[in-house]
Amino acid sequence: MKIRPLGDRVVIKKIEVEETTKSGIVLPGTAKEKPQEAEIVAVGPGGMVDGKQVNMEVKVGQRVLFSKYAGNEVKIDNKDYTILKQDDILAVIE
């Protein structure tokens, strides 16, 4: 199944954080922080959003940092994705 976001929305797949610390301690699921790093899977066309012209500044395949509690989590074909607005992306990792 293919996802095509609308407007200024972006579909990302979170990059999972390590389950052990550098000292070798295994973290239980409740102690882990939500990941804030992701790979872009799909990008909307941009265009007019709320009366303003929005140009998309990100591309599919880029790694990004995003706001911790941003977006809506969805499950498609047993894979977890997050759909969020471009404004919720904080930086591109190069």
C-alpha positions, 0 to 999 in steps of 0.5 A: 500500500502506498501513502500519499499525504496531502498539503504540507504533511509528511509521513515518517517512520521512526528510527528505534532507539537502542534498548541498552545503555552504553554501560550495558543496562537493558532498558524496559519498554516503559523507561525508553523515551519516544524516538525523535529521529525518523526517515521520511517515507512520503511528502505532500505537495505543499501548496496553499495551506491556511491562505499561505503558500507552503513549499516543501523543504524535505524529501523522501529518504532524508533523516529528520528530528521532529517534535516529541509528541507531534503528529498522528501515529498510524499502522499500515501493513503492520508497520508503524508510521507517523503523519505530521505537518512539515512545521513539526520537523525541527531539523534535517540530519546530514 
